[in-house]
Amino acid sequence: MRIGIFSDVHSNLEALETVVEFYKEQNIDKYICLGDVVGYGANPNACCDIVRGMVSHTVLGNHDAAVSDRMDYGYYYDAARKALNWHRDQINEENYAWLRSLSYRVDDDGLTYCHGSPKNLEDFDYIFTPVQAEELLSDWDSLGQVTFIGHSHLTKAFSLHRDNGAREVTPPVIHLEADHKYVVTVGSVGQPRDNDNRACCTIFDDAEQTITYFRLPYNIRQAARKIFQSELSSDFGKRLYFGV
């Protein structure tokens, strides 16, 4: 089975459409979205419509939770808070109900999917370092072979071993080893922050036991222009050019 796994679309329609077209040529059996379909970008409803129509599972991201009134985001910085307010006003009833229905975590076919760390799911904690990844060892028995996460917009991945702890493994192709488990951050479709402005997505191939990252150029100018023409902060458009 080949599973297309992606995250953090953030209402970037141009990036999402590019990823969807790429996946159509990759013999994908199932799609998973790791959350934050909304937030930051100019097309929340269009992106929700596409994701709802193609994926087997979408997990709840923090921006999804905020826009669907499932968390308090009053402590977010001003521009992000205003963006979430704008998205809340834009989202239609059908997509609002869908966001409210999303689970924090899905376990399926021996794999675990969540937006942030699988520990304390409602806190949406990041996993940036081997030390943070090693904290998952205490939950070894409840984790799938791979725990796929988003949230940080990075492409960080870690191998876990009961006796040897955690070590970072390097994309673009991760080869899974027996007796190990993995936590894999799949990057961001719509707002990468690893200094690469191309949309990011992954494919898990269970026959080959590989996870492969793909970077895809898309029409950044159009995505940014729509942000500039909206009530959203122009910074959300500018950062698309730099991948930060």
NORNOR-V827050 format. One record per pair of residues at least 24 apart in sequence whose ideal C-beta (glycine too) atoms are under 10 Angstrom apart, sorted by the first residue. I is the first residue (numbers start at 1). J is the second residue. D is the distance in whole Angstrom. If there is no record, write none. Layout:
BEGIN
i | j | d
I | J | D
I | J | D
END
This chain:
BEGIN
i | j | d
1 | 28 | 9
1 | 29 | 5
1 | 30 | 7
1 | 109 | 7
1 | 204 | 8
1 | 205 | 8
1 | 206 | 5
1 | 207 | 7
2 | 26 | 7
2 | 27 | 6
2 | 28 | 5
2 | 29 | 5
2 | 30 | 8
2 | 203 | 6
2 | 204 | 7
2 | 205 | 5
2 | 206 | 8
2 | 207 | 8
2 | 208 | 9
2 | 210 | 10
2 | 212 | 10
3 | 28 | 7
3 | 29 | 7
3 | 30 | 5
3 | 31 | 7
3 | 32 | 6
3 | 56 | 9
3 | 108 | 9
3 | 109 | 8
3 | 111 | 8
3 | 113 | 10
3 | 148 | 9
3 | 202 | 9
3 | 203 | 7
3 | 204 | 5
3 | 205 | 8
3 | 206 | 8
3 | 211 | 9
4 | 28 | 4
4 | 29 | 9
4 | 30 | 7
4 | 31 | 5
4 | 32 | 7
4 | 33 | 9
4 | 54 | 9
4 | 55 | 9
4 | 56 | 10
4 | 201 | 7
4 | 202 | 8
4 | 203 | 6
4 | 204 | 8
4 | 214 | 10
5 | 30 | 9
5 | 31 | 8
5 | 32 | 5
5 | 33 | 8
5 | 34 | 7
5 | 55 | 10
5 | 57 | 10
5 | 111 | 9
5 | 113 | 8
5 | 146 | 9
5 | 148 | 5
5 | 150 | 9
5 | 184 | 8
5 | 186 | 5
5 | 201 | 7
5 | 202 | 5
5 | 203 | 7
5 | 204 | 6
5 | 211 | 8
6 | 31 | 8
6 | 32 | 8
6 | 33 | 6
6 | 34 | 7
6 | 51 | 9
6 | 55 | 9
6 | 148 | 10
6 | 150 | 8
6 | 186 | 6
6 | 187 | 8
6 | 188 | 9
6 | 189 | 5
6 | 190 | 10
6 | 199 | 9
6 | 200 | 8
6 | 201 | 4
6 | 202 | 7
6 | 203 | 10
6 | 214 | 10
7 | 32 | 9
7 | 33 | 7
7 | 34 | 4
7 | 35 | 6
7 | 36 | 7
7 | 37 | 9
7 | 58 | 10
7 | 59 | 9
7 | 61 | 8
7 | 113 | 9
7 | 115 | 7
7 | 148 | 8
7 | 149 | 8
7 | 150 | 3
7 | 151 | 7
7 | 152 | 10
7 | 153 | 8
7 | 185 | 8
7 | 186 | 5
7 | 187 | 7
7 | 188 | 6
7 | 189 | 7
7 | 190 | 9
7 | 200 | 9
7 | 201 | 9
7 | 202 | 9
8 | 33 | 9
8 | 34 | 7
8 | 35 | 7
8 | 36 | 5
8 | 37 | 9
8 | 39 | 9
8 | 40 | 9
8 | 61 | 7
8 | 63 | 9
8 | 115 | 9
8 | 150 | 5
8 | 151 | 7
8 | 152 | 9
8 | 153 | 5
8 | 185 | 10
8 | 186 | 8
8 | 187 | 8
8 | 188 | 4
8 | 189 | 6
8 | 190 | 6
8 | 191 | 6
8 | 192 | 8
8 | 193 | 9
8 | 200 | 9
9 | 33 | 7
9 | 34 | 10
9 | 35 | 9
9 | 36 | 7
9 | 37 | 5
9 | 38 | 8
9 | 39 | 9
9 | 40 | 10
9 | 41 | 8
9 | 43 | 9
9 | 44 | 9
9 | 47 | 5
9 | 48 | 9
9 | 50 | 8
9 | 51 | 7
9 | 58 | 10
9 | 61 | 9
9 | 63 | 10
9 | 150 | 10
9 | 188 | 8
9 | 189 | 5
9 | 190 | 5
9 | 191 | 9
9 | 199 | 9
10 | 36 | 6
10 | 37 | 8
10 | 38 | 7
10 | 39 | 5
10 | 40 | 4
10 | 41 | 5
10 | 42 | 10
10 | 43 | 10
10 | 44 | 9
10 | 47 | 8
10 | 61 | 9
10 | 63 | 7
10 | 83 | 10
10 | 87 | 10
10 | 153 | 9
10 | 188 | 7
10 | 189 | 8
10 | 190 | 4
10 | 191 | 5
10 | 223 | 10
10 | 236 | 8
10 | 240 | 10
11 | 36 | 9
11 | 37 | 7
11 | 38 | 5
11 | 39 | 6
11 | 40 | 6
11 | 41 | 3
11 | 42 | 6
11 | 43 | 5
11 | 44 | 4
11 | 45 | 9
11 | 46 | 8
11 | 47 | 5
11 | 48 | 9
11 | 63 | 9
11 | 67 | 10
11 | 83 | 9
11 | 86 | 10
11 | 87 | 7
11 | 90 | 9
11 | 91 | 10
11 | 190 | 7
11 | 191 | 9
11 | 223 | 9
11 | 226 | 9
11 | 227 | 9
11 | 232 | 9
11 | 236 | 9
12 | 39 | 10
12 | 40 | 8
12 | 41 | 4
12 | 42 | 8
12 | 43 | 7
12 | 47 | 7
12 | 188 | 9
12 | 189 | 7
12 | 190 | 3
12 | 191 | 7
12 | 199 | 8
12 | 218 | 8
12 | 220 | 9
12 | 223 | 5
12 | 224 | 10
12 | 226 | 9
12 | 227 | 9
12 | 236 | 10
12 | 240 | 8
13 | 41 | 7
13 | 42 | 7
13 | 43 | 4
13 | 44 | 9
13 | 45 | 10
13 | 46 | 5
13 | 47 | 6
13 | 49 | 10
13 | 50 | 8
13 | 190 | 8
13 | 218 | 10
13 | 219 | 10
13 | 222 | 9
13 | 223 | 7
13 | 226 | 8
14 | 41 | 9
14 | 42 | 10
14 | 43 | 8
14 | 190 | 9
14 | 199 | 9
14 | 218 | 5
14 | 219 | 5
14 | 220 | 7
14 | 221 | 9
14 | 222 | 5
14 | 223 | 4
14 | 224 | 9
14 | 225 | 10
14 | 226 | 8
14 | 240 | 9
15 | 41 | 8
15 | 47 | 9
15 | 188 | 9
15 | 189 | 5
15 | 190 | 5
15 | 191 | 8
15 | 192 | 9
15 | 197 | 10
15 | 198 | 9
15 | 199 | 4
15 | 200 | 9
15 | 201 | 9
15 | 216 | 8
15 | 217 | 10
15 | 218 | 5
15 | 219 | 8
15 | 220 | 8
15 | 223 | 7
15 | 240 | 8
16 | 41 | 9
16 | 43 | 8
16 | 46 | 8
16 | 47 | 5
16 | 50 | 6
16 | 51 | 8
16 | 54 | 10
16 | 189 | 6
16 | 190 | 6
16 | 199 | 8
16 | 201 | 10
16 | 218 | 9
16 | 223 | 10
17 | 43 | 10
17 | 46 | 9
17 | 47 | 9
17 | 50 | 8
17 | 189 | 10
17 | 199 | 10
17 | 218 | 8
17 | 219 | 9
18 | 189 | 8
18 | 198 | 9
18 | 199 | 6
18 | 201 | 9
18 | 216 | 5
18 | 217 | 8
18 | 218 | 4
18 | 219 | 8
19 | 50 | 10
19 | 189 | 5
19 | 190 | 9
19 | 199 | 5
19 | 200 | 9
19 | 201 | 5
19 | 214 | 8
19 | 216 | 6
19 | 218 | 8
20 | 50 | 7
20 | 51 | 9
20 | 53 | 10
20 | 54 | 7
20 | 189 | 10
20 | 201 | 9
21 | 216 | 9
21 | 218 | 10
22 | 199 | 9
22 | 201 | 7
22 | 203 | 10
22 | 214 | 7
22 | 216 | 6
22 | 218 | 10
23 | 54 | 8
23 | 201 | 7
23 | 203 | 8
23 | 214 | 9
26 | 201 | 10
26 | 203 | 6
26 | 205 | 10
26 | 212 | 10
26 | 214 | 9
27 | 203 | 9
27 | 205 | 10
28 | 54 | 9
28 | 203 | 7
28 | 204 | 10
29 | 56 | 9
29 | 205 | 10
29 | 206 | 9
30 | 54 | 10
30 | 55 | 8
30 | 56 | 5
30 | 57 | 9
30 | 108 | 9
30 | 109 | 9
30 | 204 | 10
31 | 55 | 4
31 | 56 | 6
31 | 57 | 8
31 | 58 | 9
31 | 201 | 10
32 | 56 | 6
32 | 57 | 5
32 | 58 | 8
32 | 59 | 8
32 | 106 | 8
32 | 108 | 8
32 | 111 | 8
32 | 113 | 6
32 | 148 | 7
32 | 186 | 9
32 | 202 | 10
32 | 204 | 9
33 | 57 | 7
33 | 58 | 4
33 | 59 | 7
33 | 61 | 9
33 | 64 | 10
33 | 102 | 9
33 | 113 | 9
33 | 115 | 10
33 | 150 | 9
33 | 186 | 10
33 | 189 | 9
34 | 58 | 8
34 | 59 | 6
34 | 60 | 10
34 | 61 | 7
34 | 106 | 9
34 | 113 | 6
34 | 114 | 7
34 | 115 | 6
34 | 116 | 9
34 | 148 | 6
34 | 149 | 6
34 | 150 | 4
34 | 151 | 8
34 | 185 | 9
34 | 186 | 6
34 | 188 | 10
34 | 189 | 10
34 | 202 | 10
35 | 59 | 5
35 | 60 | 6
35 | 61 | 3
35 | 62 | 8
35 | 63 | 8
35 | 64 | 6
35 | 65 | 9
35 | 99 | 10
35 | 102 | 7
35 | 104 | 9
35 | 113 | 9
35 | 114 | 8
35 | 115 | 4
35 | 116 | 9
35 | 124 | 9
35 | 149 | 9
35 | 150 | 6
35 | 151 | 7
36 | 60 | 9
36 | 61 | 3
36 | 62 | 7
36 | 63 | 5
36 | 64 | 6
36 | 65 | 9
36 | 66 | 10
36 | 67 | 10
36 | 115 | 7
36 | 124 | 10
36 | 150 | 6
36 | 151 | 7
36 | 153 | 9
36 | 188 | 8
36 | 189 | 9
36 | 190 | 8
36 | 191 | 9
37 | 61 | 7
37 | 63 | 8
37 | 64 | 6
37 | 67 | 9
37 | 95 | 9
37 | 98 | 9
37 | 99 | 8
37 | 102 | 9
37 | 189 | 9
37 | 190 | 9
38 | 63 | 5
38 | 64 | 6
38 | 65 | 10
38 | 66 | 9
38 | 67 | 5
38 | 68 | 9
38 | 83 | 9
38 | 84 | 8
38 | 87 | 5
38 | 88 | 9
38 | 90 | 9
38 | 91 | 7
38 | 95 | 8
38 | 99 | 7
38 | 190 | 10
39 | 63 | 3
39 | 64 | 8
39 | 66 | 8
39 | 67 | 7
39 | 73 | 10
39 | 80 | 8
39 | 83 | 6
39 | 84 | 7
39 | 86 | 10
39 | 87 | 6
39 | 190 | 9
39 | 191 | 9
39 | 232 | 10
39 | 236 | 9
40 | 79 | 9
40 | 80 | 8
40 | 83 | 6
40 | 84 | 9
40 | 87 | 8
40 | 190 | 7
40 | 191 | 6
40 | 227 | 8
40 | 232 | 7
40 | 233 | 9
40 | 235 | 10
40 | 236 | 5
40 | 237 | 9
40 | 239 | 9
40 | 240 | 9
41 | 83 | 9
41 | 87 | 9
41 | 190 | 6
41 | 191 | 7
41 | 223 | 7
41 | 224 | 9
41 | 226 | 8
41 | 227 | 6
41 | 230 | 9
41 | 232 | 8
41 | 236 | 7
41 | 237 | 9
41 | 240 | 9
42 | 86 | 10
42 | 87 | 10
42 | 90 | 9
42 | 222 | 10
42 | 223 | 7
42 | 224 | 9
42 | 225 | 9
42 | 226 | 4
42 | 227 | 5
42 | 228 | 9
42 | 229 | 8
42 | 230 | 5
42 | 231 | 10
42 | 232 | 7
42 | 236 | 9
42 | 237 | 8
43 | 90 | 9
43 | 190 | 9
43 | 223 | 8
43 | 226 | 7
43 | 227 | 10
43 | 230 | 10
44 | 86 | 9
44 | 87 | 5
44 | 88 | 9
44 | 89 | 10
44 | 90 | 5
44 | 91 | 5
44 | 92 | 9
44 | 95 | 7
44 | 99 | 10
45 | 87 | 9
45 | 90 | 7
45 | 91 | 6
45 | 92 | 6
45 | 94 | 9
45 | 95 | 6
45 | 96 | 10
46 | 95 | 10
47 | 95 | 9
47 | 189 | 9
47 | 190 | 8
48 | 91 | 7
48 | 92 | 8
48 | 94 | 8
48 | 95 | 4
48 | 96 | 9
48 | 98 | 7
48 | 99 | 7
49 | 92 | 9
49 | 94 | 9
49 | 95 | 7
49 | 98 | 10
51 | 95 | 10
51 | 98 | 9
51 | 189 | 10
52 | 94 | 8
52 | 95 | 7
52 | 98 | 6
52 | 99 | 10
56 | 106 | 9
56 | 108 | 8
56 | 109 | 10
56 | 113 | 10
57 | 102 | 9
57 | 103 | 8
57 | 105 | 10
57 | 106 | 5
57 | 107 | 10
57 | 108 | 6
57 | 113 | 6
58 | 98 | 8
58 | 99 | 9
58 | 101 | 9
58 | 102 | 6
58 | 103 | 9
58 | 106 | 9
58 | 113 | 9
58 | 115 | 10
59 | 102 | 6
59 | 103 | 6
59 | 104 | 6
59 | 105 | 6
59 | 106 | 6
59 | 112 | 10
59 | 113 | 5
59 | 114 | 5
59 | 115 | 5
59 | 116 | 10
59 | 121 | 9
59 | 148 | 9
59 | 149 | 9
59 | 150 | 8
60 | 99 | 8
60 | 100 | 9
60 | 101 | 9
60 | 102 | 4
60 | 103 | 6
60 | 104 | 5
60 | 105 | 9
60 | 106 | 10
60 | 114 | 9
60 | 115 | 6
60 | 121 | 9
60 | 122 | 9
60 | 124 | 9
61 | 99 | 9
61 | 102 | 8
61 | 104 | 10
61 | 114 | 10
61 | 115 | 4
61 | 116 | 8
61 | 124 | 8
61 | 150 | 7
61 | 151 | 7
62 | 115 | 7
62 | 116 | 7
62 | 122 | 9
62 | 123 | 9
62 | 124 | 4
62 | 150 | 10
62 | 151 | 7
63 | 87 | 8
63 | 99 | 9
63 | 115 | 9
63 | 124 | 10
63 | 151 | 10
64 | 91 | 10
64 | 95 | 10
64 | 98 | 9
64 | 99 | 5
64 | 100 | 9
64 | 102 | 6
64 | 115 | 8
65 | 99 | 8
65 | 100 | 9
65 | 102 | 8
65 | 104 | 9
65 | 115 | 9
65 | 122 | 8
65 | 124 | 8
66 | 99 | 10
67 | 91 | 6
67 | 95 | 9
67 | 96 | 8
67 | 99 | 6
67 | 100 | 10
68 | 95 | 9
68 | 96 | 6
68 | 97 | 8
68 | 98 | 8
68 | 99 | 4
68 | 100 | 4
68 | 101 | 9
68 | 102 | 8
69 | 96 | 8
69 | 99 | 9
69 | 100 | 8
70 | 99 | 8
70 | 100 | 7
70 | 102 | 9
70 | 104 | 10
70 | 122 | 9
71 | 122 | 8
71 | 124 | 9
77 | 233 | 10
78 | 233 | 9
79 | 232 | 8
79 | 233 | 4
79 | 234 | 9
79 | 235 | 6
79 | 236 | 7
80 | 233 | 8
80 | 235 | 10
80 | 236 | 9
82 | 231 | 8
82 | 232 | 8
82 | 233 | 7
83 | 227 | 9
83 | 230 | 9
83 | 231 | 9
83 | 232 | 5
83 | 233 | 7
83 | 235 | 10
83 | 236 | 7
85 | 231 | 9
86 | 230 | 7
86 | 231 | 6
86 | 232 | 6
86 | 233 | 10
87 | 232 | 9
89 | 231 | 9
90 | 230 | 9
90 | 231 | 10
105 | 142 | 10
105 | 147 | 9
106 | 144 | 10
106 | 148 | 10
107 | 142 | 8
107 | 143 | 9
107 | 144 | 6
107 | 147 | 9
108 | 144 | 8
109 | 144 | 8
109 | 145 | 9
109 | 204 | 10
109 | 206 | 8
110 | 143 | 10
110 | 144 | 5
110 | 145 | 5
110 | 146 | 8
110 | 206 | 9
111 | 143 | 9
111 | 144 | 4
111 | 145 | 6
111 | 146 | 5
111 | 147 | 8
111 | 148 | 7
111 | 182 | 10
111 | 184 | 10
111 | 204 | 7
111 | 206 | 9
112 | 136 | 10
112 | 139 | 10
112 | 142 | 8
112 | 143 | 5
112 | 144 | 4
112 | 145 | 8
112 | 146 | 7
112 | 147 | 4
112 | 148 | 7
112 | 149 | 9
112 | 181 | 9
112 | 182 | 10
112 | 183 | 9
113 | 144 | 8
113 | 146 | 9
113 | 147 | 8
113 | 148 | 5
113 | 149 | 8
113 | 150 | 9
113 | 186 | 10
114 | 147 | 7
114 | 148 | 8
114 | 149 | 6
114 | 150 | 9
114 | 151 | 9
114 | 183 | 10
115 | 148 | 10
115 | 149 | 6
115 | 150 | 5
115 | 151 | 5
116 | 149 | 6
116 | 150 | 8
116 | 151 | 4
116 | 152 | 8
116 | 185 | 10
117 | 147 | 9
117 | 149 | 7
117 | 151 | 8
117 | 183 | 8
118 | 142 | 8
118 | 143 | 7
118 | 144 | 9
118 | 147 | 6
118 | 149 | 8
118 | 183 | 8
124 | 149 | 10
124 | 150 | 10
124 | 151 | 6
125 | 149 | 10
125 | 151 | 8
126 | 151 | 6
126 | 152 | 5
126 | 154 | 9
126 | 156 | 9
126 | 185 | 9
127 | 151 | 8
127 | 152 | 7
127 | 154 | 9
127 | 156 | 7
127 | 157 | 10
127 | 158 | 7
127 | 166 | 9
127 | 183 | 6
127 | 184 | 10
127 | 185 | 7
128 | 152 | 7
128 | 154 | 7
128 | 156 | 6
128 | 158 | 10
128 | 185 | 9
129 | 156 | 8
129 | 158 | 9
129 | 166 | 9
129 | 168 | 8
130 | 156 | 10
130 | 158 | 6
130 | 159 | 9
130 | 160 | 9
130 | 165 | 7
130 | 166 | 4
130 | 167 | 6
130 | 168 | 6
131 | 165 | 9
131 | 166 | 8
132 | 156 | 10
132 | 158 | 9
132 | 166 | 8
132 | 183 | 9
133 | 157 | 9
133 | 158 | 4
133 | 159 | 9
133 | 160 | 6
133 | 165 | 9
133 | 166 | 4
133 | 167 | 9
133 | 168 | 8
133 | 181 | 10
133 | 182 | 9
133 | 183 | 5
134 | 158 | 8
134 | 160 | 7
134 | 161 | 10
134 | 164 | 10
134 | 165 | 5
134 | 166 | 4
134 | 167 | 9
134 | 183 | 10
135 | 166 | 9
136 | 160 | 6
136 | 166 | 8
136 | 181 | 8
136 | 182 | 10
136 | 183 | 6
137 | 161 | 9
137 | 162 | 7
137 | 163 | 10
137 | 165 | 7
137 | 166 | 7
137 | 181 | 9
139 | 181 | 10
140 | 181 | 7
143 | 181 | 6
143 | 182 | 9
143 | 183 | 8
144 | 181 | 8
144 | 182 | 9
145 | 176 | 7
145 | 178 | 10
145 | 180 | 9
145 | 181 | 6
145 | 182 | 7
145 | 204 | 10
145 | 206 | 9
145 | 209 | 9
146 | 174 | 9
146 | 176 | 7
146 | 180 | 10
146 | 181 | 7
146 | 182 | 5
146 | 183 | 8
146 | 184 | 6
146 | 204 | 7
146 | 206 | 10
146 | 209 | 10
146 | 211 | 7
147 | 181 | 7
147 | 182 | 7
147 | 183 | 5
147 | 184 | 7
147 | 185 | 10
148 | 182 | 9
148 | 183 | 8
148 | 184 | 5
148 | 185 | 8
148 | 186 | 6
148 | 202 | 8
148 | 204 | 8
148 | 211 | 8
149 | 183 | 7
149 | 184 | 7
149 | 185 | 5
149 | 186 | 7
150 | 185 | 7
150 | 186 | 6
150 | 187 | 8
150 | 188 | 7
150 | 189 | 9
151 | 185 | 7
151 | 186 | 10
151 | 188 | 9
152 | 185 | 6
152 | 187 | 9
152 | 188 | 8
152 | 193 | 7
152 | 194 | 9
153 | 185 | 8
153 | 186 | 10
153 | 187 | 7
153 | 188 | 4
153 | 189 | 10
153 | 190 | 9
153 | 191 | 6
153 | 192 | 6
153 | 193 | 4
153 | 194 | 7
153 | 200 | 8
153 | 243 | 9
153 | 244 | 9
154 | 185 | 6
154 | 186 | 9
154 | 187 | 7
154 | 188 | 8
154 | 192 | 8
154 | 193 | 6
154 | 194 | 5
154 | 195 | 10
154 | 200 | 9
155 | 184 | 9
155 | 185 | 6
155 | 186 | 8
155 | 187 | 5
155 | 188 | 9
155 | 192 | 8
155 | 193 | 10
155 | 194 | 5
155 | 196 | 8
155 | 200 | 6
155 | 202 | 9
155 | 213 | 6
155 | 215 | 9
156 | 183 | 9
156 | 184 | 8
156 | 185 | 5
156 | 186 | 10
156 | 187 | 9
156 | 194 | 9
157 | 182 | 7
157 | 183 | 7
157 | 184 | 4
157 | 185 | 6
157 | 186 | 9
157 | 202 | 10
157 | 211 | 7
157 | 213 | 9
158 | 182 | 7
158 | 183 | 5
158 | 184 | 8
158 | 185 | 9
159 | 183 | 9
159 | 184 | 10
169 | 211 | 9
171 | 200 | 9
171 | 202 | 9
171 | 211 | 8
171 | 212 | 8
171 | 213 | 4
171 | 214 | 10
171 | 215 | 10
172 | 200 | 10
172 | 202 | 9
172 | 211 | 9
172 | 212 | 6
172 | 213 | 4
172 | 214 | 8
172 | 215 | 8
173 | 205 | 10
173 | 208 | 10
173 | 210 | 6
173 | 211 | 7
173 | 212 | 5
173 | 213 | 8
174 | 202 | 9
174 | 204 | 9
174 | 209 | 9
174 | 210 | 7
174 | 211 | 4
174 | 212 | 8
174 | 213 | 8
175 | 208 | 8
175 | 209 | 7
175 | 210 | 6
175 | 211 | 8
175 | 212 | 10
176 | 204 | 9
176 | 205 | 10
176 | 206 | 9
176 | 208 | 9
176 | 209 | 4
176 | 210 | 7
176 | 211 | 7
177 | 209 | 8
178 | 209 | 9
182 | 211 | 8
184 | 211 | 6
184 | 213 | 9
186 | 211 | 8
186 | 213 | 8
187 | 213 | 7
187 | 214 | 9
187 | 215 | 8
188 | 243 | 9
189 | 216 | 9
189 | 218 | 9
190 | 218 | 9
190 | 223 | 8
190 | 240 | 8
191 | 223 | 10
191 | 236 | 8
191 | 239 | 7
191 | 240 | 7
191 | 243 | 9
191 | 244 | 9
192 | 239 | 9
192 | 240 | 8
192 | 242 | 9
192 | 243 | 5
192 | 244 | 8
193 | 239 | 8
193 | 242 | 9
193 | 243 | 7
193 | 244 | 6
194 | 243 | 6
194 | 244 | 9
195 | 242 | 7
195 | 243 | 5
195 | 244 | 6
196 | 242 | 10
196 | 243 | 5
196 | 244 | 10
197 | 239 | 9
197 | 240 | 6
197 | 241 | 6
197 | 242 | 6
197 | 243 | 4
197 | 244 | 9
198 | 243 | 7
199 | 223 | 10
200 | 243 | 9
215 | 243 | 10
END
